Amino acid sequence: MTNSPRPNGNRGRPLPPASSPGTGASTTDMPRSGASGSGKRRDAFFDNAKYLAIVLVAIGHFWEPIKGDSRFMEAAYTVVYAFHMPAFIIVSGFFSRSFDMRPDRLRRLVTGVAVPYIIFETAYPLFKRVVDSDPQQEISLLDPWYLTWFLCALFVWRLTTPIWKAVRHPLPLALGLAMLASVSPQIGDDLDLQRVLQFLPYFVLGLCMRPEHFHLVRRRSVRILSAPVFVSALALAWWAEPRMTTGWLYHRDSAQELGAPWWAGPVMVLVLFGCSLLLTACFFAWVPGRHMWFTALGAGTLYGYLLHGFVVKAGDYQGWFEPSVLREPVGVAAVTVCAAVLVTFLCSRPVQRVFRFAMEPRMEWAFRRDAPGPAREREQGEKRAEQEAGGTRESREGREAQEQVSA
């Protein structure tokens, strides 16, 4: 989620199995209310992670026009961009694990991802026409504009989920595709395929993860180590600022388009993947696992993501970021607080109710209804699968208990 100039719980509490993306509501990967359609309660950790990640996204976008020539600001911007998008994509992949081509899940993919993409891909250019007095601004559904690239990418990633679940080594394959994309300038800008492919490994990693992997990074030892890791990352970014272009972090261009030799593309894909995972693990380590005042806002992150861009763009068009005071420490702090407050408000329930027609349209009129028989059979099949899984787990725990008693 870049502001690029181009238009394009407690620790002991178990994490949930992958919720069905077909029943998600506000964020395209989590249910909207306190429990999913299957009766499983939301896990506060993931809602907290999504809210904090979207706050960092907004802060990064507001920093873009005010960082100027400040080396420290550029370093902080680089660190934030190195992990906030990967963290969001990993969580999206984790909650896409149960996605298949079932009709209800395909409907959810259309209404929760494709339709918002079409609406905002049209709204952003129209906004520029009016606010920036640019009547020549084109509207194109094939060239994602500003923030809408993520919806386009999520649609492709979700649609290909069954493939990644079927292949034997999905993550190496996804990394290979990302590396090939980084040396393929001929891909062009259609559907922002460079970003779709270069960010793909993070989504596939989320598909491969299990709840216990999140428990590993939430241990006290990891939380303690994460502080020096972030400080070291900031120092490294400060050193690299005059030596590396920020364009690598956006994953929207090939190596050749960034003026680098072709071999730098695959190398940077692997280096950034490793750095992003390290910082993402440190970020997850500090995400609260218990219910916080902002936990409920995690269900509205898609609202905050898509709507805050209008404020950022309005600032660009109207010159709100031009005063030099905004580049002073006090100004930067003020902009940072304003960005956090704005995106928090945009994730709130009142905003969700107002803009639900665009983010979560029901659209029953556009789809055929399931026949009563197949729908009941599918529901009963899911219940049997859950009961069998529970029975298997109980049997295994019983055997382990008997073995311990025998020993």
C-alpha positions in Angstrom: 0.0 0.0 0.0 2.2 2.8 -1.2 1.6 6.4 -1.7 3.4 6.3 -5.0 3.3 9.1 -7.5 2.0 6.7 -10.1 -1.7 6.4 -10.4 -1.7 3.1 -10.2 -5.9 -12.7 24.0 -3.8 -13.8 25.9 -0.8 -15.7 24.9 -2.3 -19.0 26.0 -5.4 -18.5 24.1 -5.5 -20.6 21.0 -5.7 -18.9 17.6 -8.6 -19.8 15.4 -8.5 -22.1 12.4 -8.8 -20.3 9.1 -12.1 -18.6 8.9 -13.9 -18.9 5.7 -13.2 -15.9 3.6 -16.6 -16.5 2.1 -18.2 -15.3 5.3 -16.0 -12.3 5.8 -17.4 -8.9 5.8 -15.5 -5.8 6.4 -12.0 -6.6 5.6 -12.4 -9.4 3.0 -10.7 -11.9 5.2 -12.5 -11.7 8.6 -16.1 -11.8 9.7 -17.7 -8.5 10.6 -19.4 -9.3 13.9 -18.1 -10.9 17.0 -18.5 -14.4 15.7 -18.3 -15.9 12.3 -21.1 -17.7 10.5 -19.9 -21.0 12.0 -20.2 -19.7 15.5 -16.4 -19.2 16.0 -15.5 -16.1 17.9 -13.1 -13.6 16.4 -9.5 -13.7 17.7 -8.5 -10.3 19.1 -4.9 -10.8 18.0 -5.7 -10.7 14.3 -8.1 -7.7 14.6 -5.4 -5.9 16.6 -2.8 -6.7 14.0 -4.9 -5.5 11.2 -5.8 -2.3 12.9 -2.2 -1.5 13.8 -1.0 -2.4 10.3 -3.6 -0.1 8.7 -2.6 2.8 11.0 1.0 2.3 9.8 -0.2 2.3 6.2 -2.0 5.6 6.7 1.0 7.1 8.5 3.3 6.1 5.7 1.0 7.7 3.1 1.0 11.0 5.0 4.7 10.9 5.5 5.3 10.5 1.7 4.7 14.2 0.8 6.4 15.7 3.9 9.6 13.6 4.3 11.4 15.8 1.8 15.2 15.5 2.1 15.2 14.4 5.7 17.4 11.3 5.9 15.9 10.2 9.2 12.3 10.5 7.8 13.4 8.5 4.8 14.9 5.8 7.0 11.7 5.6 9.2 9.6 5.5 6.0 11.7 2.7 4.6 11.4 0.6 7.8 7.6 1.1 7.9 7.2 0.2 4.2 9.4 -2.9 4.7 6.8 -4.7 6.8 3.4 -3.1 7.0 2.2 -4.4 3.7 3.7 -7.9 4.1 2.1 -8.2 7.6 -1.3 -7.3 6.1 -0.9 -9.7 3.2 0.2 -12.6 5.4 -2.9 -12.2 7.6 -5.0 -12.1 4.4 -3.4 -15.3 3.2 -3.8 -17.0 6.6 -7.6 -16.4 6.5 -7.8 -17.5 2.8 -6.7 -21.1 3.6 -10.2 -22.5 3.3 -11.1 -20.7 0.1 -12.3 -22.9 -2.7 -14.6 -22.5 -5.7 -17.7 -23.0 -3.7 -20.5 -20.7 -5.0 -21.0 -18.8 -1.8 -17.3 -18.1 -1.4 -17.1 -17.0 -5.0 -20.0 -14.6 -4.4 -18.2 -13.2 -1.4 -15.1 -12.7 -3.5 -17.1 -10.7 -6.1 -19.0 -8.6 -3.6 -16.2 -8.1 -1.1 -13.3 -7.6 -3.5 -14.2 -7.2 -7.1 -17.1 -4.8 -6.7 -15.2 -2.4 -4.3 -12.4 -2.5 -6.8 -14.7 -1.3 -9.6 -16.3 1.4 -7.4 -13.1 2.9 -6.1 -11.2 2.4 -9.4 -13.8 4.7 -10.8 -14.1 7.0 -7.8 -10.5 8.0 -7.4 -10.1 9.3 -11.0 -13.4 11.1 -10.7 -12.2 12.7 -7.5 -9.1 13.9 -9.3 -11.2 15.4 -12.1 -13.2 17.4 -9.6 -10.7 18.4 -6.8 -7.6 18.8 -9.0 -9.6 20.3 -11.9 -8.3 17.7 -14.3 -11.1 16.8 -16.6 -8.8 14.7 -18.8 -8.1 12.1 -16.1 -8.9 8.8 -17.6 -10.8 6.0 -15.9 -9.5 2.5 -16.6 -10.3 -0.8 -14.8 -7.1 -2.3 -16.1 -4.7 0.1 -14.5 -5.2 0.1 -10.7 -5.2 3.7 -9.5 -3.4 4.5 -6.2 -4.7 2.2 -3.4 -6.9 -0.1 -5.5 -4.0 -2.3 -6.6 -4.4 -4.3 -3.4 -8.0 -5.3 -4.2 -6.9 -6.3 -7.7 -4.1 -8.4 -6.2 -6.3 -9.9 -3.5 -8.8 -11.0 -6.1 -6.1 -12.8 -8.1 -4.4 -14.3 -5.0 -7.7 -15.6 -3.6 -8.8 -17.0 -7.0 -5.5 -19.0 -7.3 -5.6 -20.3 -3.7 -6.7 -23.8 -4.7 -3.6 -24.0 -6.9 -1.3 -23.1 -4.1 -2.9 -25.6 -1.8 -2.5 -28.3 -4.5 1.2 -27.9 -5.4 3.9 -29.6 -3.3 6.2 -26.6 -2.7 4.0 -23.5 -2.9 6.3 -20.9 -1.3 9.5 -21.7 -3.4 7.3 -21.6 -6.5 5.8 -18.2 -5.5 9.3 -16.8 -4.8 10.4 -18.1 -8.2 7.5 -16.2 -9.9 8.3 -13.0 -7.9 11.9 -13.3 -9.0 11.0 -13.8 -12.7 8.6 -10.8 -12.5 11.4 -8.6 -11.1 13.4 -9.1 -14.4 10.4 -8.8 -16.7 9.7 -5.2 -17.6 7.5 -6.3 -20.5 4.8 -7.3 -18.0 3.5 -3.7 -18.1 1.0 -1.9 -15.9 -2.2 -3.9 -16.7 -3.8 -5.0 -13.4 -0.5 -4.0 -11.7 0.8 -7.5 -12.3 4.3 -6.6 -11.0 2.9 -6.0 -7.6 0.6 -9.0 -7.8 3.5 -11.3 -8.5 6.2 -9.7 -6.3 3.9 -9.6 -3.2 2.6 -13.1 -4.0 5.1 -14.9 -1.7 3.7 -13.2 1.4 0.2 -14.3 0.6 1.3 -17.9 -0.1 3.3 -17.8 3.2 0.1 -16.9 5.0 -1.7 -19.9 3.3 1.1 -22.2 4.6 1.0 -20.9 8.1 -0.7 -22.5 11.1 -1.9 -21.0 14.3 1.1 -22.3 16.2 3.4 -20.2 14.0 1.9 -17.1 15.3 2.4 -18.4 18.9 6.1 -18.7 18.2 6.6 -15.0 17.5 4.5 -14.0 20.4 6.8 -15.4 23.0 8.4 -13.1 25.5 11.9 -13.8 24.2 10.9 -12.6 20.7 9.3 -9.5 22.1 12.5 -8.6 23.9 14.6 -9.2 20.8 12.3 -7.2 18.5 13.4 -3.9 20.1 17.1 -4.1 19.0 16.0 -5.5 15.7 13.9 -2.5 14.9 16.6 -0.1 16.1 19.1 -2.0 13.9 16.7 -1.8 10.9 16.4 1.9 11.4 20.2 2.3 11.4 20.5 0.1 8.3 17.8 2.1 6.5 19.6 5.4 7.4 22.8 4.0 6.0 21.1 2.7 2.8 19.1 5.8 2.1 21.6 7.4 -0.3 22.5 4.1 -1.7 19.1 2.4 -2.5 16.0 3.7 -4.2 12.8 3.4 -2.3 11.1 2.0 -5.4 12.3 -1.5 -4.4 9.9 -1.4 -1.5 6.9 -0.7 -3.7 7.4 -3.9 -5.7 5.7 -2.3 -8.7 8.7 -2.1 -11.1 11.3 -4.5 -12.5 15.0 -4.1 -11.9 15.5 -2.6 -15.4 12.8 0.0 -14.8 14.6 1.0 -11.5 17.8 1.5 -13.4 19.5 -1.6 -11.9 21.1 -4.6 -13.7 18.7 -7.5 -14.3 20.3 -9.8 -11.7 19.6 -7.2 -9.0 15.9 -8.0 -9.3 16.0 -11.6 -8.0 18.5 -10.7 -5.3 16.4 -7.8 -4.0 13.3 -10.0 -4.0 15.0 -12.5 -1.7 16.7 -9.9 0.5 13.5 -7.9 1.0 11.6 -11.0 1.6 13.9 -12.0 4.4 14.0 -8.5 5.9 10.3 -8.1 5.7 9.6 -11.4 7.4 12.0 -10.5 10.2 10.4 -7.1 10.8 6.9 -8.6 10.4 7.7 -11.2 13.1 8.8 -8.4 15.4 5.6 -6.5 14.7 3.5 -9.5 15.5 5.4 -10.1 18.7 4.2 -6.7 20.0 0.6 -7.0 18.8 -1.6 -7.5 21.9 -3.4 -10.8 22.1 -6.2 -9.5 24.4 -9.2 -7.4 23.7 -8.2 -3.7 23.4 -10.2 -0.5 22.9 -9.3 -0.7 19.2 -9.9 -4.4 18.6 -13.3 -3.9 17.1 -11.8 -1.5 14.5 -9.9 -4.4 13.0 -13.2 -5.4 11.3 -13.2 -2.1 9.4 -9.7 -1.9 8.0 -10.8 -2.1 4.4 -12.9 1.1 5.0 -9.9 2.9 6.6 -7.6 1.8 3.8 -9.7 2.8 0.8 -11.2 6.0 2.3 -8.1 7.6 3.8 -6.6 7.9 0.3 -9.1 10.6 -0.6 -7.7 12.8 2.2 -4.1 12.2 1.1 -4.9 12.9 -2.5 -6.9 16.0 -1.6 -3.9 17.2 0.4 -1.7 16.6 -2.7 -4.1 18.4 -5.0 -4.8 21.4 -2.7 -1.2 21.9 -1.4 -1.9 21.0 2.2 1.5 19.4 2.7 3.5 22.4 1.3 4.0 24.5 4.5 7.6 24.0 5.7 6.5 23.7 9.3 5.2 20.2 8.4 8.8 19.1 7.8 9.9 20.2 11.3 9.7 17.6 14.1 6.6 19.1 15.6 4.9 19.2 12.2 5.8 15.6 11.5 4.4 14.5 14.9 1.2 16.4 14.2 0.8 14.8 10.8 1.5 11.4 12.3 -1.2 11.8 15.0 -3.7 13.2 12.5 -3.1 10.2 10.2 -3.7 7.8 13.0 -6.8 9.5 14.2 -8.2 9.8 10.7 -7.8 6.1 9.8 -9.1 5.1 13.3 -12.3 7.1 12.6 -12.6 5.7 9.1 -12.5 2.1 10.6 -15.3 2.9 13.0 -18.9 1.4 12.9 -20.6 4.7 11.9 -18.4 5.0 8.8 -19.0 1.3 8.0 -22.7 1.8 8.1 -22.5 4.8 5.7 -20.2 3.2 3.1 -21.3 -0.4 3.4 -23.1 -0.1 0.1 -19.7 0.2 -1.6 -17.6 -2.1 0.6 -20.0 -4.9 1.4 -22.9 -4.8 -1.1 -25.3 -7.7 -0.6 -26.3 -8.0 -4.3 -28.6 -11.0 -3.8 -30.3 -9.9 -7.1 -27.1 -10.7 -9.0 -26.7 -14.3 -8.0 -28.7 -17.5 -8.2 -29.9 -18.9 -4.9 -28.6 -22.3 -3.8 -31.1 -25.1 -4.1 -32.3 -26.0 -0.6 -31.1 -29.6 -0.9 -27.5 -29.0 -1.9 -27.2 -26.1 0.6 -28.4 -28.3 3.5 -26.1 -31.1 2.4 -23.1 -28.8 2.3 -23.9 -27.4 5.7 -24.3 -30.9 7.2 -21.1 -32.0 5.5 -19.2 -29.2 7.1 -20.6 -30.0 10.5 -19.7 -33.7 10.1 -16.2 -32.7 9.2 -15.8 -30.5 12.2 -17.2 -33.3 14.5 -14.8 -35.8 13.0 -11.9 -33.4 13.4 -12.9 -32.9 17.0 -13.3 -36.6 17.6 -9.9 -37.3 16.1 -8.3 -34.7 18.3 -10.0 -36.0 21.4 -8.9 -39.6 20.6 -5.3 -38.4 20.1 -5.4 -36.5 23.4 -6.9 -39.6 25.1 -4.1 -41.9 23.7 -1.4 -39.4 24.9 -2.9 -39.3 28.4 -3.0 -43.1 28.6 0.6 -43.3 27.4 1.6 -40.8 30.1 -0.3 -42.8 32.8 1.4 -46.0 31.6 4.8 -44.4 31.7 
